[in-house]
Amino acid sequence: MEIDSRLYGSAFLVAVGVLWNAFNLIATLVHLWNSEIQTVGLILSLISLANVFLQFTTFAIVAYASVHVACAPVLPLLFRIVVYLWLSSSSVSFWSIAWLSVLYCVKVVNFSSVLFSKLKANISTILNGFLVMTVLNSCVMFTPLFILRFKNNTLALPATDNVTCDYKNIMFPDWFNQDLYVLTFISYLAPLPLMFMLSTSLRLVVHLCKHTLSMRKNQNEFQSAASYLLLCKLTVALVGVYLTTLLTISLYYLTALYGKVQTPNWLFFGYSFYCIASAVLLTISNKYLRDKLWALFCSEKESTGSAKSVDEKSVETQSA
């Protein structure tokens, strides 16, 4: 009964996260279909699609844990597929947020260097290539997960779990350098995207703090400053959400690495927070998505005159 209540609570979070991210994904794809393809739209689509997979696969891992998958005679192939999709979707989502931060920083901040001026002019093309590489790298990086298996030694279950089987630890084969691989993919999931997020978000904050007062002298410039301030708040908030999730998954991976039996429930809540919070932030920061959401719940006729988002107006128009 306790397991059922946990699964019901998890299913509710999955429904909220999946529906919100699916809304962002469908609305963004429709907008991209009806207009020219923009880098912001591609990034939003990748984040939303990855979050949908992330919510489903995290819930599947909780479900597997509730039926004690480690008590099975062999590690199911479906479980390995779920773990592969789980980490791959995490990678795509985290790196897409990093590229979104880079895009906003390059478009908003002015550079005197000729090299950075050329980068600013071609940032959309460059990031489109990085987005493709991100998806491919995420698919290749986690393929070794398919060779996971049960280790010969067993672990004792906590006293609260009335299970009579031996709880086997899930490990890589002895010939595989597990420590090096785990260190590699944790670095790919955490420090590397975080480096891009922090550097670009801090640069945005410094730039806006320096120029906001001068922009207030002119009303048009003040409106532009408000738009840039919205982008800055979005970037900083997304980095905060990522850092919170990073702390949760890092603790989980470190404890699992040293053979500790851990319940995935708190890990699931961390990922659910990330998927829901990032979806909400992307919606409220994008005028097109806000209008669509408002029309969906209020049944009001949408305005066709100004469907472009705040960030598209202030950012993407410079890439023409």
C-alpha distance (Angstrom), angle and dihedral (degrees) to the residues before:
residue distance angle dihedral
M1 . . .
E2 3.79 . .
I3 3.79 90.2 .
D4 3.78 91.2 49.8
S5 3.82 91.9 52.7
R6 3.81 90.7 50.7
L7 3.78 91.4 49.8
Y8 3.81 91.7 48.8
G9 3.80 90.6 52.9
S10 3.79 90.9 46.6
A11 3.81 91.1 48.2
F12 3.81 89.9 54.5
L13 3.80 91.8 53.4
V14 3.81 89.8 46.6
A15 3.81 90.8 52.6
V16 3.82 92.5 50.6
G17 3.80 94.4 45.7
V18 3.80 96.2 43.3
L19 3.81 95.2 45.5
W20 3.80 93.9 47.6
N21 3.79 94.2 46.4
A22 3.81 91.3 43.2
F23 3.80 89.1 53.3
N24 3.82 91.0 51.9
L25 3.81 90.8 46.3
I26 3.81 96.9 49.0
A27 3.81 94.5 42.4
T28 3.82 91.8 48.5
L29 3.80 93.4 47.2
V30 3.81 91.1 49.7
H31 3.80 89.6 50.3
L32 3.81 91.4 48.7
W33 3.81 90.4 48.3
N34 3.80 92.2 52.9
S35 3.80 95.8 44.2
E36 3.76 139.9 28.6
I37 3.79 116.7 -61.7
Q38 3.80 111.7 -98.0
T39 3.78 130.0 -169.4
V40 3.81 92.9 -126.3
G41 3.80 90.0 55.8
L42 3.80 92.3 48.3
I43 3.80 91.5 51.0
L44 3.80 92.7 47.7
S45 3.80 89.7 49.8
L46 3.81 92.6 50.7
I47 3.81 92.7 47.8
S48 3.80 92.4 49.0
L49 3.82 94.7 45.1
A50 3.81 92.3 47.0
N51 3.81 91.1 48.3
V52 3.81 91.2 53.3
F53 3.82 90.6 54.4
L54 3.80 89.9 42.5
Q55 3.79 93.1 55.5
F56 3.80 94.4 46.5
T57 3.80 95.2 46.2
T58 3.81 94.2 45.3
F59 3.80 89.2 52.5
A60 3.81 89.5 48.4
I61 3.82 90.2 54.0
V62 3.81 90.3 51.6
A63 3.80 89.3 49.2
Y64 3.81 91.2 50.2
A65 3.80 90.3 50.0
S66 3.80 91.3 50.3
V67 3.81 90.5 58.2
H68 3.83 90.8 43.4
V69 3.78 100.4 -115.4
A70 3.82 88.8 -173.8
C71 3.81 88.5 67.7
A72 3.80 92.1 64.2
P73 3.83 117.6 105.9
V74 3.83 91.0 -121.0
L75 3.77 132.4 16.8
P76 3.84 107.5 -97.5
L77 3.79 116.8 -118.3
L78 3.80 90.1 -136.2
F79 3.80 89.7 59.1
R80 3.79 91.0 53.8
I81 3.82 89.9 49.3
V82 3.80 90.0 51.5
V83 3.83 92.1 50.5
Y84 3.82 90.1 47.7
L85 3.81 92.5 51.9
W86 3.78 90.3 43.4
L87 3.80 95.3 57.1
S88 3.82 94.4 36.7
S89 3.80 92.4 53.8
S90 3.81 89.5 46.1
S91 3.78 89.8 54.4
V92 3.81 94.4 48.2
S93 3.80 92.3 47.9
F94 3.82 95.5 46.4
W95 3.81 94.8 46.2
S96 3.82 92.5 45.0
I97 3.80 89.4 57.4
A98 3.80 88.6 49.2
W99 3.83 91.1 52.6
L100 3.82 89.9 46.9
S101 3.80 88.9 55.6
V102 3.80 90.5 48.9
L103 3.82 91.5 49.8
Y104 3.80 93.7 51.0
C105 3.80 92.6 45.7
V106 3.81 95.1 49.8
K107 3.81 93.4 44.9
V108 3.81 96.6 45.5
V109 3.82 102.1 38.1
N110 3.80 118.4 71.4
F111 3.79 118.6 -136.2
S112 3.80 126.5 -160.4
S113 3.79 93.9 -159.7
V114 3.82 117.2 99.6
L115 3.79 90.1 -138.1
F116 3.78 92.8 55.0
S117 3.79 90.7 44.6
K118 3.80 89.3 57.9
L119 3.80 89.3 46.0
K120 3.80 89.9 52.0
A121 3.80 91.5 51.4
N122 3.81 93.7 49.6
I123 3.80 101.1 32.3
S124 3.80 94.4 112.6
T125 3.81 93.0 54.9
I126 3.79 91.9 44.4
L127 3.80 93.7 49.5
N128 3.80 92.0 46.5
G129 3.80 87.1 59.4
F130 3.81 91.7 46.7
L131 3.81 90.1 51.0
V132 3.80 90.6 56.0
M133 3.81 90.5 47.1
T134 3.81 90.4 48.9
V135 3.80 92.4 55.8
L136 3.82 92.6 46.0
N137 3.82 93.7 45.8
S138 3.80 91.3 48.6
C139 3.80 90.8 52.3
V140 3.82 93.2 48.9
M141 3.82 98.9 38.2
F142 3.79 95.6 65.4
T143 3.81 101.4 39.8
P144 3.87 91.3 104.3
L145 3.81 86.8 69.5
F146 3.80 87.6 80.0
I147 3.82 89.8 71.6
L148 3.80 93.7 57.7
R149 3.78 113.6 127.7
F150 3.78 141.8 165.2
K151 3.77 116.2 -78.0
N152 3.80 117.3 -128.0
N153 3.78 95.8 -120.0
T154 3.80 119.8 75.2
L155 3.77 135.2 -140.2
A156 3.79 129.4 -140.6
L157 3.78 116.3 -111.8
P158 3.82 120.2 -126.5
A159 3.79 115.0 -93.8
T160 3.79 91.6 -109.7
D161 3.83 92.3 63.6
N162 3.80 109.3 80.0
V163 3.78 95.8 -158.5
T164 3.78 123.2 139.0
C165 3.81 98.3 -160.1
D166 3.80 129.3 91.6
Y167 3.81 110.7 -97.3
K168 3.79 104.9 -133.6
N169 3.78 123.1 -157.2
I170 3.82 117.9 -119.9
M171 3.80 109.4 -129.0
F172 3.78 143.3 150.1
P173 3.82 120.2 -98.6
D174 3.80 116.7 -81.9
W175 3.81 92.7 -108.7
F176 3.81 91.2 58.1
N177 3.81 117.7 86.9
Q178 3.78 96.4 -126.6
D179 3.80 97.7 174.4
L180 3.80 93.3 53.6
Y181 3.80 93.2 45.8
V182 3.81 94.4 47.5
L183 3.80 90.2 48.4
T184 3.81 89.8 49.9
F185 3.77 98.1 51.2
I186 3.81 93.7 40.7
S187 3.82 87.7 54.0
Y188 3.80 88.7 49.5
L189 3.81 91.5 50.0
A190 3.79 99.0 41.2
P191 3.83 126.9 15.8
L192 3.81 97.9 33.4
P193 3.84 99.5 53.0
L194 3.80 89.3 36.5
M195 3.80 89.4 57.1
F196 3.81 90.6 57.6
M197 3.81 93.0 43.1
L198 3.79 96.8 50.3
S199 3.80 96.7 42.3
T200 3.80 94.6 49.0
S201 3.81 96.4 40.8
L202 3.81 92.1 49.1
R203 3.80 90.2 48.1
L204 3.80 89.1 51.9
V205 3.79 92.1 50.7
V206 3.81 92.5 49.5
H207 3.81 91.9 47.4
L208 3.79 94.6 49.1
C209 3.79 94.9 44.6
K210 3.80 89.4 52.4
H211 3.82 97.3 48.6
T212 3.81 106.8 29.2
L213 3.82 95.0 87.2
S214 3.79 93.2 50.6
M215 3.80 91.1 47.7
R216 3.81 91.7 55.6
K217 3.82 90.4 68.9
N218 3.79 90.5 76.0
Q219 3.82 123.0 46.5
N220 3.80 94.4 -141.7
E221 3.77 90.8 48.7
F222 3.80 88.7 47.5
Q223 3.80 90.4 56.7
S224 3.79 88.9 49.9
A225 3.80 90.1 49.4
A226 3.81 90.1 51.9
S227 3.79 89.6 53.3
Y228 3.78 91.7 49.7
L229 3.80 90.0 46.6
L230 3.81 89.2 55.7
L231 3.80 90.1 53.3
C232 3.79 90.2 48.7
K233 3.80 92.5 50.9
L234 3.81 90.4 48.0
T235 3.80 92.7 50.8
V236 3.80 94.5 46.8
A237 3.81 92.1 45.7
L238 3.82 92.3 49.9
V239 3.80 90.2 50.0
G240 3.81 89.2 50.8
V241 3.80 91.4 51.0
Y242 3.80 90.3 48.2
L243 3.82 92.5 49.4
T244 3.81 91.4 51.5
T245 3.79 91.2 50.7
L246 3.79 91.1 43.8
L247 3.79 91.6 56.8
T248 3.81 90.7 51.7
I249 3.79 97.8 48.4
S250 3.81 93.1 41.5
L251 3.79 91.2 57.1
Y252 3.79 90.1 47.3
Y253 3.82 94.4 49.9
L254 3.80 93.5 45.3
T255 3.79 93.6 51.3
A256 3.79 92.1 44.2
L257 3.80 90.6 49.5
Y258 3.79 90.8 60.1
G259 3.79 92.8 51.0
K260 3.80 99.3 -101.9
V261 3.82 117.2 152.9
Q262 3.80 105.3 -121.9
T263 3.78 131.9 -178.0
P264 3.83 111.6 -127.3
N265 3.80 93.8 -145.5
W266 3.81 96.5 94.2
L267 3.79 89.0 44.3
F268 3.80 88.9 52.8
F269 3.81 92.0 51.7
G270 3.80 89.6 50.6
Y271 3.79 92.3 53.3
S272 3.81 91.7 43.0
F273 3.79 89.3 54.1
Y274 3.80 89.7 51.0
C275 3.83 95.1 48.4
I276 3.80 95.4 45.4
A277 3.82 96.6 40.5
S278 3.80 94.3 47.5
A279 3.82 91.1 47.5
V280 3.81 91.7 50.6
L281 3.82 92.4 47.4
L282 3.80 92.5 50.1
T283 3.81 91.1 49.0
I284 3.80 98.2 48.6
S285 3.81 92.0 45.3
N286 3.80 94.5 52.3
K287 3.81 117.9 71.7
Y288 3.80 94.0 -158.7
L289 3.81 92.1 53.6
R290 3.80 91.8 43.8
D291 3.80 91.0 52.8
K292 3.80 91.6 48.1
L293 3.81 91.8 49.2
W294 3.79 91.6 47.1
A295 3.79 91.3 49.9
L296 3.82 90.8 47.2
F297 3.80 94.6 55.6
C298 3.79 100.8 29.4
S299 3.84 98.0 39.2
E300 3.78 90.9 -135.1
K301 3.77 124.3 151.8
E302 3.76 110.4 -100.6
S303 3.73 121.6 -119.8
T304 3.80 110.6 -114.8
G305 3.77 96.7 -169.9
S306 3.81 99.8 72.8
A307 3.76 113.2 21.7
K308 3.77 95.9 140.9
S309 3.79 116.2 111.4
V310 3.78 124.4 -116.9
D311 3.76 92.4 -113.2
E312 3.79 92.8 46.4
K313 3.80 90.4 53.2
S314 3.78 94.6 48.6
V315 3.78 99.2 34.5
E316 3.79 114.6 24.3
T317 3.80 96.9 45.7
Q318 3.80 88.3 69.2
S319 3.80 92.4 59.8
A320 3.80 95.4 65.1
